[in-house]
Amino acid sequence: MNKIGLIIKREYLTRVRKRSFLIMTFLGPILMAAIYIIPIMLALHSGDEKMRIAVVDESHWFEDRFTDNKEHTFVLMPGLPIDSVKELVKNEIFDMALYVPPTQLNIPSNAIVYSIRQVPMEIENYISSVMQKEIEDQKLMAKGVDPEIVSAVKTNVNLQVMRMDDKGNEKETFTRVQFVLGILLASLVYMFIIFFGGQVMQGVAEEKTNRIIEVIISSVKPFQLMMGKIIGVSLVALTQFVMWILLTGALYLGFSAFIGLSHPGMLSQGTVMSQEITANDIMSNESVQNILQIAQSIDFGTIIVSFLIFFILGYLLYATLYAAIGSLVDNNTDSQQFTLPVTVPLMIAIISSFYIVNNPDSSLSIWLSMIPFTSPISMMVRIPFGVPIWQIVASVVLLAGSFVLMTWLAAKIYRTGILMYGKKLSYKEIFKWLNYK
């Protein structure tokens, strides 16, 4: 055990001191925080780029229908030929020109936007929606129907989904939130298994190629070396994962505080919460109540504990296989024929995730979350929807048992393959190694 501890220490310190580890540890949180920060920064500076749109409406249907806001303003150009307005756009007096040609029928159905720059999709959607609503209103009036009546009868349905257990207890579920959470957790497990499992394989293959392994094997047993590498890299993965969470949270809170101090106007838009808002005001806010209701409907304790267990066991299971593959090959090119069978179950699990989120209690979903080679991903997709405890326990037991079995088999391959050079191996020969005592 002392030798395994030394190998773990060596693997851990060697990798965390690498420049690539430090770059990814700090770059990852920045990229994740940018998803939150960039939209806010764009919103803060959007007022500096207000667009002026000239409107030439020869149908006279929409002249007073377009309204200005902080992002764009519409200027009517009655009686002015469209060619003259296009010249104004070319000279950058206007950012773009909206032209509604005269129609030979009763209802105009075409319009053209001229611009020397890319037209923002938001403006396209706004112009289309305004024209569409006006045309619909005119059609209703032509049929003797008041558009206000149609607007009055439009109703939004608030559909609640209540899940009942065997004891008759009811609990509201939010499918969209569970969908996003399940796919996110599955993607994290998949990404870390592929990335850090590949590091184990690459590290073993490099030491074998450089003949360093011959010196190491003279001091430690092959099994000790393999386990030391697997556990050492797993600690690197956990370190980076924890650092990502802490740094991302720090960036999020720091930027929120900065926006609250430097742009207090953003607070009224709900982007950042003001310190002057009382507790009663917060609790009476409908959006905040919805967030709290969603948070209460999700069993975060079970999700966090399950994620850590399946994350660690899933990595250990596949890392043993990657270590065995690394001992078989002399370079990364030769590893392709052996990594394909290992990655196929992972690909099946990640592709099946989109079926599981729609059918988390189906027989196929349950089996995928029980089979050890797919359960680290498939079970994490199911857990936000609520999984019986006995299924989680059974899946963990099967996964842990498979890790022990794969470690025993991988050790047989590792101790033979690690000292073989320049020989193309076949699956038939590898199976023979498994029968050696």
C-alpha positions in Angstrom: 0.0 0.0 0.0 2.9 2.3 0.7 4.1 1.9 -2.9 0.6 2.6 -4.3 0.6 5.7 -2.2 3.9 6.9 -3.6 2.6 6.2 -7.2 -0.6 8.1 -6.4 1.4 11.1 -5.1 3.7 11.1 -8.1 0.8 10.9 -10.6 -1.1 13.6 -8.8 1.7 16.1 -8.3 3.1 15.6 -11.8 -0.3 16.4 -13.4 -1.4 19.3 -11.3 1.9 21.0 -11.9 1.5 20.9 -15.6 0.8 24.2 -17.4 -2.2 22.6 -19.3 -3.8 21.7 -16.0 -3.5 25.2 -14.6 -4.8 26.7 -17.8 -7.9 24.5 -17.9 -8.5 24.9 -14.2 -8.8 28.7 -14.5 -10.1 28.9 -18.1 -13.0 26.5 -17.5 -14.7 28.7 -14.8 -14.1 31.8 -17.0 -15.9 30.1 -19.9 -18.8 28.9 -17.7 -19.2 32.3 -16.0 -19.1 34.0 -19.5 -22.4 32.3 -20.2 -23.9 34.4 -17.4 -21.7 37.6 -17.8 -21.7 38.1 -21.6 -25.5 38.5 -22.0 -25.6 41.1 -19.2 -22.7 43.1 -20.6 -24.4 43.1 -24.0 -27.6 44.3 -22.4 -25.8 47.1 -20.6 -24.2 48.4 -23.8 -27.1 47.7 -26.2 -28.3 51.3 -25.7 -25.2 52.6 -27.3 -26.1 51.1 -30.7 -29.6 52.3 -31.3 -30.6 51.5 -34.9 -32.5 54.0 -37.1 -34.9 52.4 -39.6 -36.6 54.3 -42.4 -40.1 53.1 -43.3 -41.5 53.4 -46.8 -45.0 52.0 -46.6 -46.8 52.3 -49.9 -49.6 50.1 -48.7 -50.3 52.5 -45.8 -51.2 49.6 -43.5 -48.4 49.8 -41.1 -47.3 53.5 -40.9 -48.3 53.9 -37.2 -47.8 50.3 -36.1 -44.1 50.2 -35.4 -43.0 51.5 -32.0 -39.6 52.7 -30.9 -37.6 51.3 -28.0 -34.1 51.6 -26.6 -32.6 49.4 -29.4 -34.3 50.8 -32.5 -36.4 53.7 -33.8 -38.6 53.9 -36.8 -38.7 57.0 -39.1 -41.6 57.3 -41.5 -40.7 58.6 -45.0 -44.1 59.2 -46.7 -44.0 60.0 -50.4 -40.2 59.4 -50.7 -39.2 56.9 -53.4 -37.6 53.7 -52.1 -34.5 54.3 -54.3 -33.9 57.6 -52.5 -34.2 56.0 -49.1 -31.8 53.2 -50.2 -29.2 55.9 -50.9 -29.7 57.2 -47.4 -28.9 53.7 -46.1 -25.8 53.5 -48.3 -24.6 56.8 -46.9 -25.3 55.4 -43.4 -27.8 58.1 -42.5 -30.1 55.2 -41.7 -29.1 51.7 -40.6 -31.7 50.1 -42.7 -34.9 50.7 -44.7 -38.2 48.8 -44.5 -40.1 48.9 -47.7 -43.7 47.7 -48.0 -44.6 47.8 -51.7 -48.1 48.6 -52.9 -50.4 45.6 -53.3 -52.8 44.9 -56.2 -54.9 42.8 -53.7 -56.6 44.0 -50.6 -53.9 42.7 -48.2 -50.2 43.3 -48.4 -48.2 40.2 -47.9 -44.6 41.2 -48.8 -42.0 43.5 -47.4 -38.3 44.1 -48.0 -35.6 45.3 -45.6 -32.5 47.0 -47.2 -29.3 47.3 -45.2 -25.6 47.4 -45.8 -25.0 45.4 -42.6 -26.4 42.2 -41.2 -30.0 42.8 -39.9 -30.4 41.5 -36.3 -32.7 38.6 -36.0 -34.6 40.5 -33.2 -35.5 43.3 -35.6 -36.6 40.8 -38.3 -38.8 39.0 -35.8 -40.3 42.2 -34.5 -41.2 43.6 -38.0 -42.7 40.3 -39.0 -44.8 40.0 -35.8 -46.1 43.6 -36.1 -47.1 43.1 -39.8 -48.6 39.7 -39.1 -50.7 40.9 -36.2 -52.0 43.9 -38.2 -52.9 41.7 -41.2 -54.7 39.2 -38.9 -56.6 42.1 -37.2 -57.7 43.4 -40.6 -58.9 40.0 -41.7 -60.9 39.6 -38.5 -62.5 43.0 -39.0 -63.3 42.1 -42.6 -65.2 39.1 -41.2 -67.1 41.3 -38.7 -65.0 40.0 -35.7 -63.5 42.5 -33.2 -59.8 41.7 -32.7 -60.1 42.8 -29.1 -62.6 40.0 -28.5 -60.1 37.5 -29.9 -57.4 38.8 -27.7 -59.7 38.6 -24.7 -60.5 34.9 -25.2 -56.8 33.9 -25.5 -55.9 32.0 -22.3 -52.7 30.6 -20.9 -53.2 27.3 -19.2 -51.1 26.6 -16.1 -50.6 22.9 -16.1 -49.3 21.4 -13.0 -47.7 17.9 -12.9 -48.1 16.1 -9.6 -46.3 12.8 -9.0 -47.7 10.4 -6.5 -45.8 7.7 -4.6 -47.0 4.4 -3.2 -48.2 6.0 0.0 -50.4 8.5 -1.9 -48.1 11.5 -1.2 -48.1 14.2 -4.0 -45.2 16.2 -5.2 -45.1 18.7 -8.0 -42.5 18.1 -10.7 -41.1 20.5 -13.3 -40.2 18.5 -16.4 -38.2 21.1 -18.2 -35.9 21.7 -15.3 -35.4 18.0 -14.7 -34.7 17.6 -18.5 -31.9 20.2 -18.4 -30.5 18.9 -15.1 -30.4 15.3 -16.3 -28.7 16.1 -19.6 -26.2 18.4 -17.8 -25.2 15.8 -15.2 -24.9 13.0 -17.8 -22.7 15.2 -20.0 -20.4 16.0 -17.1 -19.9 12.4 -16.3 -19.4 11.5 -20.0 -16.9 14.3 -20.4 -14.8 13.5 -17.4 -14.7 9.7 -18.1 -13.5 10.3 -21.7 -11.0 13.1 -20.8 -9.4 11.6 -17.7 -9.7 8.0 -18.8 -7.8 9.0 -21.9 -5.1 10.6 -19.7 -4.6 7.2 -17.9 -4.2 5.4 -21.2 -1.9 8.1 -22.6 0.3 8.1 -19.5 0.7 4.3 -19.6 1.4 4.3 -23.3 4.0 7.0 -23.0 5.9 5.3 -20.1 5.9 2.1 -22.1 7.2 3.7 -25.2 10.0 5.5 -23.3 11.0 2.3 -21.6 10.6 3.9 -18.2 8.2 1.2 -17.3 11.0 -1.4 -17.2 12.7 0.5 -14.4 9.4 1.1 -12.5 8.3 -2.6 -12.7 11.6 -3.6 -11.1 10.5 -1.8 -7.9 6.7 -2.3 -7.8 4.1 -4.9 -9.0 2.2 -4.1 -12.2 -1.1 -4.1 -10.2 0.3 -1.5 -7.8 1.4 0.7 -10.7 -2.0 0.4 -12.4 -4.0 1.2 -9.3 -1.7 4.1 -8.4 -2.1 5.7 -11.8 -5.9 5.2 -11.8 -6.4 6.7 -8.3 -3.9 9.5 -8.9 -5.6 10.7 -12.0 -9.0 10.4 -10.3 -7.8 12.8 -7.6 -6.6 15.2 -10.3 -10.1 15.0 -11.8 -11.8 15.7 -8.5 -9.4 18.5 -7.8 -10.2 20.2 -11.1 -13.9 19.6 -10.7 -14.0 21.2 -7.2 -11.9 24.1 -8.4 -14.3 24.7 -11.3 -17.3 24.9 -8.9 -15.6 27.2 -6.5 -14.1 29.6 -9.1 -17.3 29.7 -11.1 -19.3 30.5 -8.0 -16.8 33.2 -7.0 -16.9 34.8 -10.5 -20.7 34.7 -10.5 -21.1 36.3 -7.1 -18.3 38.9 -7.8 -19.8 40.0 -11.1 -23.3 40.2 -9.5 -22.0 42.4 -6.8 -20.2 44.6 -9.3 -23.3 45.0 -11.5 -25.4 45.9 -8.4 -23.0 48.7 -7.4 -22.1 50.1 -10.8 -25.5 49.7 -12.6 -28.3 50.0 -10.1 -30.7 50.4 -12.9 -30.3 46.7 -13.8 -31.8 45.8 -10.5 -35.3 46.8 -11.6 -35.0 44.4 -14.5 -34.5 41.5 -12.1 -30.9 40.8 -13.2 -29.4 41.4 -9.8 -31.3 41.6 -6.5 -31.1 44.9 -4.6 -30.1 45.0 -0.9 -32.9 47.5 -0.3 -35.6 45.0 -1.1 -37.2 43.7 2.0 -37.8 40.0 2.7 -41.5 40.4 2.2 -41.0 42.0 -1.2 -38.7 39.2 -2.2 -41.2 36.5 -1.1 -44.1 38.2 -2.8 -42.2 38.3 -6.1 -43.8 35.7 -8.4 -40.6 34.7 -10.2 -38.7 34.2 -6.9 -41.6 32.1 -5.6 -41.4 30.0 -8.8 -37.7 29.5 -8.3 -38.1 28.4 -4.7 -40.9 26.1 -5.7 -38.8 24.5 -8.3 -35.8 24.2 -5.9 -38.0 22.5 -3.3 -39.3 20.0 -5.8 -35.8 18.7 -6.6 -34.0 16.4 -4.2 -30.6 18.0 -4.4 -29.2 15.8 -1.6 -29.9 12.6 -3.5 -28.6 14.2 -6.7 -25.3 15.4 -5.3 -24.5 12.2 -3.4 -25.5 10.0 -6.4 -23.5 12.2 -8.8 -20.3 11.8 -6.7 -20.8 8.0 -6.4 -21.5 7.4 -10.0 -18.9 9.9 -11.1 -16.1 8.2 -9.1 -17.2 4.6 -9.8 -17.8 5.2 -13.4 -14.5 6.8 -13.8 -12.7 4.0 -12.0 -14.4 1.3 -14.1 -13.4 2.9 -17.4 -10.0 4.0 -16.2 -9.1 0.3 -15.5 -10.0 -0.5 -19.1 -8.1 2.5 -20.5 -5.1 1.5 -18.4 -5.2 -2.0 -19.9 -5.5 -0.5 -23.4 -2.5 1.7 -22.7 -0.4 -1.4 -21.8 -1.3 -3.0 -25.1 -0.2 -0.3 -27.5 3.1 1.4 -28.4 1.5 4.6 -29.8 -1.9 6.4 -29.9 -2.6 5.2 -33.4 -2.7 1.6 -32.4 -5.1 2.3 -29.6 -8.0 3.0 -31.9 -8.9 -0.7 -32.4 -9.1 -1.3 -28.6 -10.8 2.0 -27.5 -13.8 1.6 -29.8 -15.3 -1.3 -27.8 -14.8 0.7 -24.6 -16.4 3.9 -25.9 -19.4 2.3 -27.6 -21.3 1.8 -24.3 -20.6 5.4 -23.4 -21.9 6.6 -26.8 -25.0 4.4 -26.4 -25.7 5.9 -23.0 -25.2 9.5 -24.1 -27.4 9.1 -27.2 -30.1 7.3 -25.2 -30.2 10.2 -22.7 -32.7 12.0 -25.0 -35.0 9.0 -24.8 -34.6 8.5 -21.1 -35.5 12.1 -20.2 -38.9 11.5 -22.0 -39.4 8.0 -20.6 -37.4 7.8 -17.3 -39.5 5.0 -15.9 -39.5 2.8 -19.0 -38.0 -0.7 -19.0 -35.2 0.4 -21.4 -34.3 3.4 -19.2 -34.2 1.2 -16.1 -32.0 -1.4 -17.8 -29.6 1.2 -19.1 -29.3 2.6 -15.6 -28.5 -0.9 -14.2 -26.0 -2.1 -16.7 -22.6 -1.0 -15.2 -21.1 0.2 -18.5 -24.0 2.6 -19.1 -25.3 3.3 -15.6 -22.9 6.2 -14.7 -24.6 8.3 -17.4 -28.1 6.8 -17.7 -28.8 6.8 -13.9 -27.7 10.5 -13.7 -30.3 11.3 -16.4 -33.0 9.5 -14.4 -32.3 10.7 -10.9 -33.6 14.3 -11.3 -37.0 12.7 -12.2 -37.1 10.6 -9.0 -35.7 7.1 -8.8 -36.6 4.5 -6.1 -33.8 4.1 -3.6 -33.6 0.4 -4.2 -32.8 1.0 -7.9 -30.0 3.4 -7.0 -28.5 1.0 -4.5 -28.7 -1.9 -6.9 -27.1 0.1 -9.7 -24.2 1.2 -7.3 -23.6 -2.4 -6.2 -23.5 -3.7 -9.7 -21.2 -0.8 -10.8 -18.9 -1.4 -7.8 -18.8 -5.1 -8.4 -18.0 -4.6 -12.1 -15.2 -2.3 -11.1 -13.7 -5.0 -8.9 -14.1 -7.6 -11.7 -12.7 -5.3 -14.4 -9.7 -4.4 -12.2 -8.9 -8.1 -11.8 -9.2 -8.8 -15.5 -7.4 -5.5 -16.5 -4.5 -6.4 -14.1 -4.0 -9.7 -16.0 -3.8 -7.8 -19.3 -1.7 -5.0 -17.8 1.0 -7.2 -16.2 1.7 -9.0 -19.6 1.1 -6.2 -22.1 3.1 -3.6 -20.2 6.4 -5.3 -21.2 5.6 -6.2 -24.8 6.9 -4.1 -27.6 6.6 -4.0 -31.4 4.0 -6.7 -31.6 0.5 -6.3 -33.1 -1.9 -7.9 -30.7 -5.2 -9.5 -31.4 -8.2 -10.1 -29.2 -7.6 -13.8 -29.4 -4.2 -13.4 -27.8 -5.6 -11.1 -25.1 -8.2 -13.6 -24.1 -5.4 -16.1 -23.7 -3.8 -13.8 -21.1 -7.0 -13.7 -19.1 -6.7 -17.5 -18.6 -3.2 -17.3 -17.2 -3.0 -17.8 -13.4 
